[in-house]
Amino acid sequence: MNRLEELTKYFNISPNCSEVEMYRAYRELRIQYHPDKPNGDIDKYNEVCRNFEELVNLRSNSCA
């Protein structure tokens, strides 16, 4: 399994989803783990942000 497949599975999206769907999945996880939430987790929140940034980079490179 390559990294793009791992990240799409992490965000529970299809590999050929739209940018809107991709961002929606990111926002849901980001809100879920936000440190200001009662059950927030700063480490998990940072992981979500890093993974999304990597996903965006991988998708833009694969389309080029």
C-alpha positions as CSV (number, residue, x, y, z in Angstrom):
1,M,0.0,0.0,0.0
2,N,1.5,3.3,-1.0
3,R,1.3,6.5,1.1
4,L,-1.5,8.0,-0.9
5,E,-3.7,5.0,-0.3
6,E,-2.8,5.1,3.4
7,L,-3.8,8.7,3.7
8,T,-7.1,8.2,1.8
9,K,-7.9,5.4,4.2
10,Y,-6.9,7.6,7.2
11,F,-9.4,10.2,6.1
12,N,-11.9,7.6,5.0
13,I,-12.2,9.0,1.4
14,S,-11.9,7.5,-2.0
15,P,-8.7,8.1,-3.9
16,N,-10.5,10.0,-6.7
17,C,-12.8,12.1,-4.5
18,S,-13.2,15.8,-5.1
19,E,-11.3,18.5,-3.2
20,V,-14.4,19.5,-1.4
21,E,-14.9,15.9,-0.1
22,M,-11.3,15.7,0.9
23,Y,-11.4,19.0,2.8
24,R,-14.7,18.0,4.5
25,A,-13.1,14.8,5.8
26,Y,-10.1,16.8,7.0
27,R,-12.4,19.3,8.8
28,E,-14.4,16.6,10.5
29,L,-11.2,15.0,12.0
30,R,-9.7,18.4,12.8
31,I,-12.8,19.4,14.7
32,Q,-13.0,16.0,16.5
33,Y,-9.5,16.3,17.9
34,H,-9.3,20.1,18.4
35,P,-7.5,20.8,21.7
36,D,-10.3,23.2,22.9
37,K,-12.8,20.3,22.8
38,P,-13.4,18.4,26.0
39,N,-11.9,15.2,24.6
40,G,-9.4,17.1,22.4
41,D,-5.9,15.7,21.7
42,I,-3.2,18.1,20.5
43,D,-1.0,15.3,19.2
44,K,-3.8,13.7,17.2
45,Y,-4.9,17.2,16.0
46,N,-1.3,17.9,14.8
47,E,-1.2,14.5,13.1
48,V,-4.4,15.2,11.2
49,C,-3.0,18.5,10.0
50,R,0.3,17.0,8.9
51,N,-1.4,14.1,7.1
52,F,-3.7,16.5,5.3
53,E,-0.8,18.6,4.1
54,E,0.9,15.5,2.9
55,L,-2.2,14.3,1.1
56,V,-2.7,17.6,-0.7
57,N,1.0,17.5,-1.8
58,L,0.7,13.9,-3.0
59,R,-2.5,14.5,-4.9
60,S,-1.1,17.7,-6.6
61,N,2.1,15.8,-7.6
62,S,0.2,12.9,-9.0
63,C,-2.0,15.2,-11.1
64,A,1.0,17.0,-12.5
